[in-house]
Amino acid sequence: MSDSIQDRVLKIIANTRRIPLDSVRPDSTFEELGIDSLDRLNILFDLESEFDIEIDDEEAKKVQNIPEMIAGITHLVEAKAKASPES
């Protein structure tokens, strides 16, 4: 499951920055990808939309690289799955 989350996060980052997907690696840093604070904001909005989650602004500010972003999104998606009963 986390592979698909990782792939989706990487794809959103590539689309938001308009860079080739193969240049976005799971271990990339924001600096390597030229991601500034505005890009991060846009990526967060896109991630919230993609995964139907809410990302806390204060927590988002602590994220320093792609692995932390993937871990955070995975955590939020899993927490949401546990909170909503299976239909």
PADRENLUM-820966 format. One record per atom (N, C-alpha, C): residue number from 1; z, y, x; atom name. Coordinates in pm, whole numbers, plus 50000, padded with zeros to 5 digits. Each point is the difference from the previous one (the first is absolute). Layout:
REM residues N
@kese->NUM | up->Z | north->Y | east->X | balo->CA
...
This chain:
REM residues 87
@kese->1 | up->50000 | north->49880 | east->50083 | balo->N
@kese->1 | up->50000 | north->50120 | east->49917 | balo->CA
@kese->1 | up->50000 | north->50126 | east->50087 | balo->C
@kese->2 | up->50079 | north->50003 | east->50107 | balo->N
@kese->2 | up->50008 | north->50120 | east->50082 | balo->CA
@kese->2 | up->49866 | north->50028 | east->50070 | balo->C
@kese->3 | up->49919 | north->49896 | east->50023 | balo->N
@kese->3 | up->49868 | north->50023 | east->50059 | balo->CA
@kese->3 | up->49916 | north->50087 | east->49910 | balo->C
@kese->4 | up->50002 | north->49971 | east->49870 | balo->N
@kese->4 | up->49919 | north->50079 | east->49909 | balo->CA
@kese->4 | up->50055 | north->50143 | east->49990 | balo->C
@kese->5 | up->50131 | north->50015 | east->50005 | balo->N
@kese->5 | up->50058 | north->50134 | east->50000 | balo->CA
@kese->5 | up->49958 | north->50073 | east->50127 | balo->C
@kese->6 | up->50011 | north->49933 | east->50113 | balo->N
@kese->6 | up->49960 | north->50060 | east->50127 | balo->CA
@kese->6 | up->49854 | north->50043 | east->49996 | balo->C
@kese->7 | up->49913 | north->49911 | east->49953 | balo->N
@kese->7 | up->49857 | north->50031 | east->49994 | balo->CA
@kese->7 | up->49974 | north->50121 | east->49912 | balo->C
@kese->8 | up->50068 | north->50006 | east->49887 | balo->N
@kese->8 | up->49982 | north->50113 | east->49907 | balo->CA
@kese->8 | up->50051 | north->50131 | east->50060 | balo->C
@kese->9 | up->50113 | north->49994 | east->50070 | balo->N
@kese->9 | up->50054 | north->50120 | east->50066 | balo->CA
@kese->9 | up->49902 | north->50050 | east->50105 | balo->C
@kese->10 | up->49949 | north->49909 | east->50083 | balo->N
@kese->10 | up->49906 | north->50039 | east->50106 | balo->CA
@kese->10 | up->49872 | north->50059 | east->49941 | balo->C
@kese->11 | up->49953 | north->49942 | east->49889 | balo->N
@kese->11 | up->49879 | north->50049 | east->49936 | balo->CA
@kese->11 | up->50021 | north->50142 | east->49944 | balo->C
@kese->12 | up->50116 | north->50024 | east->49941 | balo->N
@kese->12 | up->50031 | north->50134 | east->49947 | balo->CA
@kese->12 | up->50005 | north->50101 | east->50113 | balo->C
@kese->13 | up->50063 | north->49963 | east->50111 | balo->N
@kese->13 | up->50008 | north->50091 | east->50115 | balo->CA
@kese->13 | up->49859 | north->50033 | east->50050 | balo->C
@kese->14 | up->49916 | north->49899 | east->50015 | balo->N
@kese->14 | up->49862 | north->50021 | east->50047 | balo->CA
@kese->14 | up->49923 | north->50089 | east->49903 | balo->C
@kese->15 | up->50013 | north->49974 | east->49871 | balo->N
@kese->15 | up->49928 | north->50079 | east->49900 | balo->CA
@kese->15 | up->50048 | north->50144 | east->49997 | balo->C
@kese->16 | up->50131 | north->50020 | east->50007 | balo->N
@kese->16 | up->50055 | north->50135 | east->49994 | balo->CA
@kese->16 | up->49958 | north->50081 | east->50122 | balo->C
@kese->17 | up->50002 | north->49937 | east->50117 | balo->N
@kese->17 | up->49963 | north->50068 | east->50125 | balo->CA
@kese->17 | up->49849 | north->50000 | east->50023 | balo->C
@kese->18 | up->49927 | north->49926 | east->49916 | balo->N
@kese->18 | up->49854 | north->49984 | east->50016 | balo->CA
@kese->18 | up->49965 | north->49950 | east->50141 | balo->C
@kese->19 | up->50070 | north->49894 | east->50038 | balo->N
@kese->19 | up->49973 | north->49936 | east->50129 | balo->CA
@kese->19 | up->49967 | north->49853 | east->49975 | balo->C
@kese->20 | up->49932 | north->49935 | east->50094 | balo->N
@kese->20 | up->49965 | north->49858 | east->49980 | balo->CA
@kese->20 | up->50126 | north->49914 | east->49987 | balo->C
@kese->21 | up->49995 | north->49907 | east->49905 | balo->N
@kese->21 | up->50114 | north->49912 | east->49977 | balo->CA
@kese->21 | up->50040 | north->49924 | east->50126 | balo->C
@kese->22 | up->49901 | north->49959 | east->50080 | balo->N
@kese->22 | up->50034 | north->49922 | east->50120 | balo->CA
@kese->22 | up->50071 | north->50083 | east->50107 | balo->C
@kese->23 | up->50007 | north->50132 | east->49983 | balo->N
@kese->23 | up->50074 | north->50081 | east->50097 | balo->CA
@kese->23 | up->50147 | north->50016 | east->49959 | balo->C
@kese->24 | up->50033 | north->49953 | east->49880 | balo->N
@kese->24 | up->50139 | north->50007 | east->49952 | balo->CA
@kese->24 | up->50063 | north->49862 | east->50016 | balo->C
@kese->25 | up->50094 | north->49990 | east->50093 | balo->N
@kese->25 | up->50067 | north->49872 | east->50026 | balo->CA
@kese->25 | up->50141 | north->50004 | east->49944 | balo->C
@kese->26 | up->50057 | north->49884 | east->49971 | balo->N
@kese->26 | up->50137 | north->49996 | east->49948 | balo->CA
@kese->26 | up->50102 | north->50060 | east->50095 | balo->C
@kese->27 | up->49968 | north->50008 | east->50129 | balo->N
@kese->27 | up->50095 | north->50055 | east->50096 | balo->CA
@kese->27 | up->49963 | north->50142 | east->50045 | balo->C
@kese->28 | up->49908 | north->50064 | east->49928 | balo->N
@kese->28 | up->49959 | north->50136 | east->50034 | balo->CA
@kese->28 | up->50112 | north->50100 | east->49975 | balo->C
@kese->29 | up->49995 | north->50109 | east->50076 | balo->N
@kese->29 | up->50092 | north->50111 | east->49973 | balo->CA
@kese->29 | up->49922 | north->50109 | east->49927 | balo->C
@kese->30 | up->50074 | north->50090 | east->49936 | balo->N
@kese->30 | up->49935 | north->50112 | east->49931 | balo->CA
@kese->30 | up->49923 | north->50086 | east->50101 | balo->C
@kese->31 | up->50058 | north->50017 | east->50120 | balo->N
@kese->31 | up->49936 | north->50082 | east->50101 | balo->CA
@kese->31 | up->49867 | north->49941 | east->50044 | balo->C
@kese->32 | up->49997 | north->49868 | east->50020 | balo->N
@kese->32 | up->49875 | north->49934 | east->50042 | balo->CA
@kese->32 | up->49889 | north->50023 | east->49899 | balo->C
@kese->33 | up->50036 | north->50006 | east->49872 | balo->N
@kese->33 | up->49901 | north->50013 | east->49894 | balo->CA
@kese->33 | up->49976 | north->50145 | east->49960 | balo->C
@kese->34 | up->50070 | north->50092 | east->50066 | balo->N
@kese->34 | up->49983 | north->50142 | east->49967 | balo->CA
@kese->34 | up->50054 | north->50036 | east->49863 | balo->C
@kese->35 | up->50105 | north->49931 | east->49957 | balo->N
@kese->35 | up->50059 | north->50023 | east->49868 | balo->CA
@kese->35 | up->50105 | north->50110 | east->50013 | balo->C
@kese->36 | up->49977 | north->50111 | east->49929 | balo->N
@kese->36 | up->50097 | north->50109 | east->50001 | balo->CA
@kese->36 | up->50083 | north->49995 | east->49871 | balo->C
@kese->37 | up->50086 | north->50099 | east->49980 | balo->N
@kese->37 | up->50091 | north->49996 | east->49885 | balo->CA
@kese->37 | up->49924 | north->50005 | east->49868 | balo->C
@kese->38 | up->49891 | north->50075 | east->49994 | balo->N
@kese->38 | up->49921 | north->50005 | east->49876 | balo->CA
@kese->38 | up->49934 | north->49866 | east->49972 | balo->C
@kese->39 | up->49946 | north->49937 | east->50105 | balo->N
@kese->39 | up->49942 | north->49866 | east->49984 | balo->CA
@kese->39 | up->50105 | north->49902 | east->49950 | balo->C
@kese->40 | up->50120 | north->50008 | east->50056 | balo->N
@kese->40 | up->50108 | north->49908 | east->49959 | balo->CA
@kese->40 | up->50031 | north->50018 | east->49852 | balo->C
@kese->41 | up->50002 | north->50125 | east->49955 | balo->N
@kese->41 | up->50026 | north->50028 | east->49860 | balo->CA
@kese->41 | up->49892 | north->49938 | east->49911 | balo->C
@kese->42 | up->49875 | north->50020 | east->50039 | balo->N
@kese->42 | up->49888 | north->49943 | east->49924 | balo->CA
@kese->42 | up->50005 | north->49847 | east->49999 | balo->C
@kese->43 | up->50033 | north->49942 | east->50114 | balo->N
@kese->43 | up->50012 | north->49854 | east->50009 | balo->CA
@kese->43 | up->50111 | north->49951 | east->49908 | balo->C
@kese->44 | up->50113 | north->50069 | east->49999 | balo->N
@kese->44 | up->50112 | north->49961 | east->49912 | balo->CA
@kese->44 | up->49960 | north->50005 | east->49854 | balo->C
@kese->45 | up->49930 | north->50106 | east->49959 | balo->N
@kese->45 | up->49952 | north->50008 | east->49861 | balo->CA
@kese->45 | up->49910 | north->49882 | east->49967 | balo->C
@kese->46 | up->49907 | north->49969 | east->50092 | balo->N
@kese->46 | up->49908 | north->49890 | east->49978 | balo->CA
@kese->46 | up->50073 | north->49865 | east->49995 | balo->C
@kese->47 | up->50102 | north->49984 | east->50085 | balo->N
@kese->47 | up->50078 | north->49875 | east->49999 | balo->CA
@kese->47 | up->50078 | north->49986 | east->49869 | balo->C
@kese->48 | up->50058 | north->50109 | east->49953 | balo->N
@kese->48 | up->50073 | north->49995 | east->49872 | balo->CA
@kese->48 | up->49906 | north->49957 | east->49888 | balo->C
@kese->49 | up->49882 | north->50056 | east->50000 | balo->N
@kese->49 | up->49901 | north->49967 | east->49898 | balo->CA
@kese->49 | up->49953 | north->49855 | east->50012 | balo->C
@kese->50 | up->49968 | north->49957 | east->50121 | balo->N
@kese->50 | up->49949 | north->49865 | east->50025 | balo->CA
@kese->50 | up->50100 | north->49893 | east->49958 | balo->C
@kese->51 | up->50127 | north->50020 | east->50033 | balo->N
@kese->51 | up->50100 | north->49896 | east->49976 | balo->CA
@kese->51 | up->50087 | north->50028 | east->49877 | balo->C
@kese->52 | up->49975 | north->50114 | east->49931 | balo->N
@kese->52 | up->50079 | north->50038 | east->49883 | balo->CA
@kese->52 | up->50149 | north->50001 | east->50032 | balo->C
@kese->53 | up->50034 | north->50072 | east->50107 | balo->N
@kese->53 | up->50138 | north->50012 | east->50045 | balo->CA
@kese->53 | up->50033 | north->50147 | east->50019 | balo->C
@kese->54 | up->50128 | north->50029 | east->50019 | balo->N
@kese->54 | up->50043 | north->50135 | east->50032 | balo->CA
@kese->54 | up->50062 | north->49999 | east->50138 | balo->C
@kese->55 | up->49953 | north->50088 | east->50086 | balo->N
@kese->55 | up->50049 | north->50007 | east->50138 | balo->CA
@kese->55 | up->50093 | north->50120 | east->50011 | balo->C
@kese->56 | up->50122 | north->49976 | east->50043 | balo->N
@kese->56 | up->50098 | north->50108 | east->50017 | balo->CA
@kese->56 | up->49957 | north->50093 | east->50114 | balo->C
@kese->57 | up->49998 | north->50129 | east->49973 | balo->N
@kese->57 | up->49954 | north->50098 | east->50099 | balo->CA
@kese->57 | up->50081 | north->49994 | east->50129 | balo->C
@kese->58 | up->50132 | north->49990 | east->49987 | balo->N
@kese->58 | up->50085 | north->49998 | east->50119 | balo->CA
@kese->58 | up->49976 | north->49874 | east->50083 | balo->C
@kese->59 | up->49982 | north->49887 | east->49932 | balo->N
@kese->59 | up->49971 | north->49875 | east->50072 | balo->CA
@kese->59 | up->49863 | north->50009 | east->50068 | balo->C
@kese->60 | up->49903 | north->50059 | east->49930 | balo->N
@kese->60 | up->49865 | north->50012 | east->50054 | balo->CA
@kese->60 | up->49998 | north->50081 | east->50129 | balo->C
@kese->61 | up->50085 | north->50102 | east->50007 | balo->N
@kese->61 | up->50005 | north->50085 | east->50120 | balo->CA
@kese->61 | up->50048 | north->49923 | east->50123 | balo->C
@kese->62 | up->50073 | north->49892 | east->49980 | balo->N
@kese->62 | up->50054 | north->49922 | east->50111 | balo->CA
@kese->62 | up->49896 | north->49906 | east->50060 | balo->C
@kese->63 | up->49893 | north->49973 | east->49926 | balo->N
@kese->63 | up->49898 | north->49906 | east->50045 | balo->CA
@kese->63 | up->49920 | north->50062 | east->50115 | balo->C
@kese->64 | up->49996 | north->49932 | east->50114 | balo->N
@kese->64 | up->49938 | north->50055 | east->50120 | balo->CA
@kese->64 | up->49870 | north->49930 | east->50041 | balo->C
@kese->65 | up->49972 | north->49883 | east->49941 | balo->N
@kese->65 | up->49881 | north->49927 | east->50042 | balo->CA
@kese->65 | up->49953 | north->49905 | east->49890 | balo->C
@kese->66 | up->49888 | north->49936 | east->50025 | balo->N
@kese->66 | up->49941 | north->49911 | east->49899 | balo->CA
@kese->66 | up->50088 | north->49878 | east->49970 | balo->C
@kese->67 | up->50060 | north->49933 | east->50101 | balo->N
@kese->67 | up->50086 | north->49886 | east->49967 | balo->CA
@kese->67 | up->50115 | north->50038 | east->49906 | balo->C
@kese->68 | up->50060 | north->50117 | east->50022 | balo->N
@kese->68 | up->50108 | north->50045 | east->49912 | balo->CA
@kese->68 | up->49948 | north->50027 | east->49860 | balo->C
@kese->69 | up->49879 | north->50056 | east->49992 | balo->N
@kese->69 | up->49940 | north->50028 | east->49869 | balo->CA
@kese->69 | up->49974 | north->49870 | east->49924 | balo->C
@kese->70 | up->49944 | north->49902 | east->50070 | balo->N
@kese->70 | up->49971 | north->49870 | east->49936 | balo->CA
@kese->70 | up->50130 | north->49934 | east->49954 | balo->C
@kese->71 | up->50102 | north->50004 | east->50086 | balo->N
@kese->71 | up->50129 | north->49940 | east->49964 | balo->CA
@kese->71 | up->50061 | north->50069 | east->49879 | balo->C
@kese->72 | up->49992 | north->50132 | east->49996 | balo->N
@kese->72 | up->50056 | north->50076 | east->49888 | balo->CA
@kese->72 | up->49929 | north->49970 | east->49869 | balo->C
@kese->73 | up->49867 | north->49996 | east->50006 | balo->N
@kese->73 | up->49922 | north->49971 | east->49879 | balo->CA
@kese->73 | up->50029 | north->49857 | east->49953 | balo->C
@kese->74 | up->50006 | north->49907 | east->50094 | balo->N
@kese->74 | up->50031 | north->49861 | east->49965 | balo->CA
@kese->74 | up->50135 | north->49992 | east->49930 | balo->C
@kese->75 | up->50098 | north->50068 | east->50054 | balo->N
@kese->75 | up->50135 | north->50002 | east->49941 | balo->CA
@kese->75 | up->49995 | north->50056 | east->49858 | balo->C
@kese->76 | up->49932 | north->50112 | east->49979 | balo->N
@kese->76 | up->49993 | north->50061 | east->49867 | balo->CA
@kese->76 | up->49927 | north->49911 | east->49899 | balo->C
@kese->77 | up->49891 | north->49937 | east->50045 | balo->N
@kese->77 | up->49924 | north->49912 | east->49912 | balo->CA
@kese->77 | up->50083 | north->49878 | east->49961 | balo->C
@kese->78 | up->50072 | north->49943 | east->50098 | balo->N
@kese->78 | up->50083 | north->49883 | east->49970 | balo->CA
@kese->78 | up->50117 | north->50039 | east->49909 | balo->C
@kese->79 | up->50058 | north->50116 | east->50023 | balo->N
@kese->79 | up->50113 | north->50046 | east->49916 | balo->CA
@kese->79 | up->49951 | north->50021 | east->49857 | balo->C
@kese->80 | up->49881 | north->50055 | east->49985 | balo->N
@kese->80 | up->49944 | north->50023 | east->49867 | balo->CA
@kese->80 | up->49973 | north->49867 | east->49930 | balo->C
@kese->81 | up->49949 | north->49902 | east->50075 | balo->N
@kese->81 | up->49970 | north->49869 | east->49943 | balo->CA
@kese->81 | up->50128 | north->49932 | east->49950 | balo->C
@kese->82 | up->50110 | north->50017 | east->50076 | balo->N
@kese->82 | up->50127 | north->49940 | east->49959 | balo->CA
@kese->82 | up->50059 | north->50071 | east->49880 | balo->C
@kese->83 | up->49977 | north->50129 | east->49990 | balo->N
@kese->83 | up->50058 | north->50081 | east->49891 | balo->CA
@kese->83 | up->49931 | north->49975 | east->49867 | balo->C
@kese->84 | up->49872 | north->49968 | east->50005 | balo->N
@kese->84 | up->49927 | north->49977 | east->49873 | balo->CA
@kese->84 | up->49994 | north->49852 | east->49970 | balo->C
@kese->85 | up->50047 | north->49962 | east->49883 | balo->N
@kese->85 | up->49999 | north->49857 | east->49963 | balo->CA
@kese->85 | up->49859 | north->49946 | east->49986 | balo->C
@kese->86 | up->49983 | north->49876 | east->50037 | balo->N
@kese->86 | up->49870 | north->49935 | east->49989 | balo->CA
@kese->86 | up->49959 | north->49992 | east->49853 | balo->C
@kese->87 | up->49874 | north->50027 | east->49972 | balo->N
@kese->87 | up->49953 | north->49993 | east->49861 | balo->CA
@kese->87 | up->49948 | north->49863 | east->49969 | balo->C
